[in-house]
Protein backbone atom coordinates (compact mmCIF):
# COMPACT_ATOMS: atom_id res chain seq x y z
CA UNK A 1 0.00 0.00 0.00
CA UNK A 2 1.40 3.36 -1.03
CA UNK A 3 1.40 5.86 1.83
CA UNK A 4 0.38 9.42 0.91
CA UNK A 5 3.08 12.08 1.07
CA UNK A 6 2.43 15.61 2.32
CA UNK A 7 4.96 18.34 1.61
CA UNK A 8 5.95 20.86 4.32
CA UNK A 9 4.27 23.66 2.32
CA UNK A 10 1.00 21.73 2.06
CA UNK A 11 1.05 20.84 5.73
CA UNK A 12 1.57 24.47 6.65
CA UNK A 13 -1.57 25.37 4.66
CA UNK A 14 -3.49 22.73 6.62
CA UNK A 15 -2.34 24.29 9.90
CA UNK A 16 -3.42 27.74 8.69
CA UNK A 17 -6.92 26.40 8.05
CA UNK A 18 -6.94 24.73 11.46
CA UNK A 19 -6.11 28.01 13.22
CA UNK A 20 -8.67 29.93 11.14
CA UNK A 21 -11.52 27.48 11.80
CA UNK A 22 -10.74 27.30 15.51
CA UNK A 23 -11.02 31.08 15.62
CA UNK A 24 -14.25 30.96 13.58
CA UNK A 25 -15.89 28.54 16.00
CA UNK A 26 -15.30 31.06 18.80
CA UNK A 27 -17.10 33.74 16.80
CA UNK A 28 -19.99 31.42 15.84
CA UNK A 29 -20.30 30.31 19.46
CA UNK A 30 -20.53 33.96 20.44
CA UNK A 31 -23.27 34.46 17.86
CA UNK A 32 -25.23 31.63 19.47
CA UNK A 33 -25.10 33.32 22.85
CA UNK A 34 -25.72 36.85 21.58
CA UNK A 35 -28.85 35.82 19.66
CA UNK A 36 -30.25 33.87 22.59
CA UNK A 37 -29.91 30.62 20.64
CA UNK A 38 -28.03 28.65 23.27
CA UNK A 39 -30.93 26.25 23.69
CA UNK A 40 -32.12 26.43 20.08
CA UNK A 41 -31.15 22.77 19.90
CA UNK A 42 -31.99 21.52 23.40
CA UNK A 43 -30.52 18.04 22.96
CA UNK A 44 -27.11 16.61 22.15
CA UNK A 45 -25.87 15.36 19.74
CA UNK A 46 -29.27 15.51 17.96
CA UNK A 47 -30.95 18.91 17.77
CA UNK A 48 -34.28 18.01 19.34
CA UNK A 49 -35.13 14.51 20.54
CA UNK A 50 -34.37 12.26 17.54
CA UNK A 51 -34.35 15.14 15.02
CA UNK A 52 -30.77 15.53 13.83
CA UNK A 53 -31.35 18.57 11.57
CA UNK A 54 -32.74 21.74 13.11
CA UNK A 55 -36.23 22.92 12.13
CA UNK A 56 -36.57 26.13 10.09
CA UNK A 57 -36.62 28.33 13.17
CA UNK A 58 -34.09 31.11 13.81
CA UNK A 59 -32.61 30.05 17.15
CA UNK A 60 -32.50 26.38 16.22
CA UNK A 61 -30.78 27.10 12.89
CA UNK A 62 -28.16 29.38 14.48
CA UNK A 63 -27.25 26.72 17.03
CA UNK A 64 -27.31 24.02 14.34
CA UNK A 65 -24.97 26.03 12.07
CA UNK A 66 -22.60 26.41 15.00
CA UNK A 67 -22.61 22.62 15.38
CA UNK A 68 -21.90 22.24 11.65
CA UNK A 69 -18.87 24.49 12.02
CA UNK A 70 -17.81 22.22 14.87
CA UNK A 71 -17.92 19.40 12.31
CA UNK A 72 -15.64 21.38 9.98
CA UNK A 73 -13.26 21.96 12.87
CA UNK A 74 -13.23 18.23 13.61
CA UNK A 75 -12.46 17.48 9.94
CA UNK A 76 -9.54 19.91 9.73
CA UNK A 77 -8.15 18.60 13.02
CA UNK A 78 -8.23 15.06 11.60
CA UNK A 79 -6.42 16.45 8.55
CA UNK A 80 -3.69 17.95 10.75
CA UNK A 81 -3.14 14.58 12.42
CA UNK A 82 -3.02 12.63 9.17
CA UNK A 83 -0.86 15.30 7.58
CA UNK A 84 1.61 15.20 10.47
CA UNK A 85 2.03 11.45 9.97
CA UNK A 86 2.25 11.67 6.17
CA UNK A 87 4.46 14.76 6.10
CA UNK A 88 7.91 14.26 4.60
CA UNK A 89 10.09 14.65 6.53
CA UNK A 90 8.01 13.52 9.46
CA UNK A 91 8.57 15.39 12.73
CA UNK A 92 7.61 14.19 16.19
CA UNK A 93 6.79 17.69 17.50
CA UNK A 94 4.19 18.24 14.78
CA UNK A 95 2.64 14.84 15.46
CA UNK A 96 2.28 15.56 19.17
CA UNK A 97 0.87 19.05 18.60
CA UNK A 98 -1.68 17.75 16.09
CA UNK A 99 -2.86 15.12 18.57
CA UNK A 100 -3.13 17.93 21.12
CA UNK A 101 -5.77 19.49 18.86
CA UNK A 102 -7.66 16.19 18.81
CA UNK A 103 -7.70 16.04 22.61
CA UNK A 104 -8.85 19.65 22.81
CA UNK A 105 -11.65 19.25 20.29
CA UNK A 106 -12.92 16.10 22.00
CA UNK A 107 -12.93 17.98 25.31
CA UNK A 108 -14.79 20.84 23.62
CA UNK A 109 -17.45 18.48 22.29
CA UNK A 110 -18.00 16.94 25.71
CA UNK A 111 -18.04 20.32 27.45
CA UNK A 112 -20.35 21.76 24.79
CA UNK A 113 -22.77 18.92 25.39
CA UNK A 114 -22.72 19.60 29.14
CA UNK A 115 -23.35 23.31 28.51
CA UNK A 116 -26.53 22.42 26.60
CA UNK A 117 -27.69 19.64 28.94
CA UNK A 118 -27.28 21.83 32.03
CA UNK A 119 -28.90 24.80 30.28
CA UNK A 120 -25.99 27.22 29.92
CA UNK A 121 -24.51 27.61 33.41
CA UNK A 122 -21.99 30.51 33.20
CA UNK A 123 -19.13 28.52 34.73
CA UNK A 124 -19.36 25.89 32.00
CA UNK A 125 -19.77 28.54 29.30
CA UNK A 126 -16.65 30.32 30.57
CA UNK A 127 -14.79 27.01 30.66
CA UNK A 128 -15.86 26.33 27.09
CA UNK A 129 -14.49 29.69 25.95
CA UNK A 130 -11.20 29.37 27.82
CA UNK A 131 -10.69 25.87 26.42
CA UNK A 132 -11.11 27.43 22.98
CA UNK A 133 -8.24 29.76 23.83
CA UNK A 134 -6.08 26.79 24.76
CA UNK A 135 -6.89 25.24 21.39
CA UNK A 136 -5.93 28.49 19.64
CA UNK A 137 -2.61 28.40 21.49
CA UNK A 138 -2.00 24.83 20.33
CA UNK A 139 -2.94 25.66 16.73
CA UNK A 140 -0.75 28.78 16.65
CA UNK A 141 2.26 26.85 17.94
CA UNK A 142 1.60 24.09 15.40
CA UNK A 143 1.46 26.63 12.56
CA UNK A 144 4.63 28.36 13.73
CA UNK A 145 6.56 25.12 14.02
CA UNK A 146 5.36 24.04 10.59
CA UNK A 147 6.59 27.29 9.03
CA UNK A 148 9.76 27.76 7.02
CA UNK A 149 11.13 30.29 9.49
CA UNK A 150 11.09 27.66 12.23
CA UNK A 151 12.70 25.13 9.91
CA UNK A 152 15.60 27.50 9.23
CA UNK A 153 16.43 28.05 12.88
CA UNK A 154 19.49 26.31 14.25
CA UNK A 155 19.48 23.99 17.22
CA UNK A 156 19.32 24.49 20.12
CA UNK A 157 16.28 26.74 19.75
CA UNK A 158 16.21 29.52 22.37
CA UNK A 159 13.62 29.58 25.11
CA UNK A 160 10.84 32.18 25.30
CA UNK A 161 12.01 35.53 26.66
CA UNK A 162 10.67 36.69 30.03
CA UNK A 163 9.04 39.63 28.28
CA UNK A 164 6.96 37.31 26.11
CA UNK A 165 5.95 35.30 29.17
CA UNK A 166 4.85 38.48 30.93
CA UNK A 167 2.70 39.64 28.01
CA UNK A 168 1.03 36.21 27.82
CA UNK A 169 0.31 36.27 31.56
CA UNK A 170 -1.18 39.77 31.52
CA UNK A 171 -3.25 39.07 28.40
CA UNK A 172 -4.56 35.92 30.07
CA UNK A 173 -5.75 37.99 33.04
CA UNK A 174 -7.52 40.39 30.67
CA UNK A 175 -9.30 37.54 28.89
CA UNK A 176 -10.35 35.78 32.10
CA UNK A 177 -11.76 38.96 33.66
CA UNK A 178 -13.57 39.61 30.39
CA UNK A 179 -15.30 36.22 30.57
CA UNK A 180 -16.51 37.04 34.08
CA UNK A 181 -18.01 40.29 32.81
CA UNK A 182 -19.78 38.34 30.09
CA UNK A 183 -20.96 35.72 32.57
CA UNK A 184 -22.58 38.43 34.67
CA UNK A 185 -23.93 40.42 31.72
CA UNK A 186 -27.16 40.25 29.74
CA UNK A 187 -26.02 38.04 26.85
CA UNK A 188 -26.47 34.61 28.39
CA UNK A 189 -27.57 32.61 25.36
CA UNK A 190 -31.09 32.18 26.71
CA UNK A 191 -33.35 34.52 28.70
CA UNK A 192 -33.78 31.93 31.46
CA UNK A 193 -30.09 31.02 31.77
CA UNK A 194 -28.31 31.43 35.09
CA UNK A 195 -25.95 34.42 35.51
CA UNK A 196 -22.95 35.04 37.79
CA UNK A 197 -24.23 36.80 40.89
CA UNK A 198 -21.97 39.86 40.83
CA UNK A 199 -22.55 43.46 39.82
CA UNK A 200 -21.65 43.93 36.15
CA UNK A 201 -20.36 47.43 36.89
CA UNK A 202 -17.87 46.13 39.47
CA UNK A 203 -16.40 43.34 37.34
CA UNK A 204 -16.37 45.63 34.29
CA UNK A 205 -14.23 48.11 36.23
CA UNK A 206 -11.83 45.34 37.20
CA UNK A 207 -11.66 44.15 33.60
CA UNK A 208 -11.14 47.72 32.38
CA UNK A 209 -8.27 48.19 34.84
CA UNK A 210 -6.52 45.07 33.54
CA UNK A 211 -6.96 46.34 29.96
CA UNK A 212 -5.38 49.69 30.82
CA UNK A 213 -2.51 47.90 32.55
CA UNK A 214 -1.97 45.73 29.47
CA UNK A 215 -1.96 48.74 27.15
CA UNK A 216 0.57 50.59 29.30
CA UNK A 217 2.85 47.56 29.43
CA UNK A 218 2.54 46.95 25.69
CA UNK A 219 3.28 50.58 24.81
CA UNK A 220 6.38 50.52 27.02
CA UNK A 221 7.42 47.18 25.57
CA UNK A 222 7.16 48.36 21.96
CA UNK A 223 9.25 51.44 22.77
CA UNK A 224 11.83 49.35 24.65
CA UNK A 225 12.15 46.79 21.86
CA UNK A 226 12.74 49.57 19.34
CA UNK A 227 15.28 51.38 21.51
CA UNK A 228 17.24 48.22 22.25
CA UNK A 229 17.36 47.02 18.66
CA UNK A 230 15.33 43.85 19.13
CA UNK A 231 14.88 41.51 16.12
CA UNK A 232 12.37 42.89 13.64
CA UNK A 233 10.09 39.86 13.97
CA UNK A 234 9.70 40.49 17.71
CA UNK A 235 9.08 44.20 17.13
CA UNK A 236 6.53 43.46 14.42
CA UNK A 237 4.50 41.09 16.55
CA UNK A 238 4.81 43.44 19.53
CA UNK A 239 3.24 46.22 17.47
CA UNK A 240 0.53 43.81 16.34
CA UNK A 241 -0.38 42.95 19.95
CA UNK A 242 -0.49 46.65 20.88
CA UNK A 243 -2.65 47.51 17.86
CA UNK A 244 -5.19 44.75 18.49
CA UNK A 245 -5.28 45.52 22.22
CA UNK A 246 -5.96 49.21 21.49
CA UNK A 247 -8.83 48.26 19.16
CA UNK A 248 -10.21 45.84 21.75
CA UNK A 249 -10.03 48.48 24.46
CA UNK A 250 -11.89 50.96 22.28
CA UNK A 251 -14.61 48.46 21.37
CA UNK A 252 -14.96 47.44 25.01
CA UNK A 253 -15.44 50.96 26.33
CA UNK A 254 -17.86 51.92 23.53
CA UNK A 255 -19.98 48.82 24.09
CA UNK A 256 -20.06 49.41 27.85
CA UNK A 257 -21.29 52.99 27.51
CA UNK A 258 -23.80 52.14 24.76
CA UNK A 259 -25.57 49.34 26.59
CA UNK A 260 -23.58 46.38 25.18
CA UNK A 261 -25.19 46.16 21.71
CA UNK A 262 -25.01 42.72 20.14
CA UNK A 263 -22.84 43.66 17.13
CA UNK A 264 -20.19 45.33 19.27
CA UNK A 265 -20.14 42.41 21.69
CA UNK A 266 -19.67 40.07 18.74
CA UNK A 267 -16.79 42.21 17.47
CA UNK A 268 -15.29 42.13 20.97
CA UNK A 269 -15.43 38.32 21.03
CA UNK A 270 -13.72 38.13 17.64
CA UNK A 271 -11.16 40.65 18.84
CA UNK A 272 -10.43 38.55 21.92
CA UNK A 273 -9.58 35.58 19.70
CA UNK A 274 -7.38 37.77 17.48
CA UNK A 275 -5.65 39.33 20.49
CA UNK A 276 -4.81 35.89 21.85
CA UNK A 277 -3.47 34.70 18.49
CA UNK A 278 -1.13 37.69 18.02
CA UNK A 279 -0.06 37.40 21.67
CA UNK A 280 0.93 33.77 21.15
CA UNK A 281 2.86 34.67 17.98
CA UNK A 282 4.66 37.44 19.86
CA UNK A 283 5.56 34.93 22.57
CA UNK A 284 6.83 32.49 19.94
CA UNK A 285 8.97 35.13 18.22
CA UNK A 286 10.26 36.73 21.43
CA UNK A 287 12.95 34.15 22.08
CA UNK A 288 16.55 34.28 23.12
CA UNK A 289 18.27 37.65 23.62
CA UNK A 290 16.00 40.47 22.49
CA UNK A 291 18.61 43.21 22.73
CA UNK A 292 21.86 43.77 20.91
CA UNK A 293 25.16 43.73 22.72
CA UNK A 294 26.13 47.06 24.28
CA UNK A 295 29.01 47.44 21.81
CA UNK A 296 26.60 47.03 18.88
CA UNK A 297 24.23 49.59 20.36
CA UNK A 298 27.05 52.07 20.85
CA UNK A 299 28.11 51.67 17.20
CA UNK A 300 24.54 52.22 16.04
CA UNK A 301 24.14 55.48 18.00
CA UNK A 302 25.76 58.47 16.22
CA UNK A 303 28.30 60.37 18.28
Secondary structure, 3 states (H helix, E strand, C coil): CCCCCECHHHHHHHHHHHHHHHHHHHHHHHHHHHCCCCCCCCCCCCCECCECCCCCCHHHHHHHHHHHHHHHHHHHHHHHHHHHHHECCCCHHHHHHHHHHHHHHHHHHHHHHHHHHCCCCHHHHHHHHHHHHHHHHHHHHHHHHCCHHHHHCCCCCCCECHHHHHHHHHHHHHHHHHHHHHHHCCCCCCCCCCCCCCCHHHHHHHHHHHHHHHHHHHHHHHHHHHHCCCCHHHHHHHHHHHHHHHHHHHHHHHHHHCCCCHHHHHHHHHHHHHHHHHHHHHHHHCECCCCCCHHHHHHHCCC
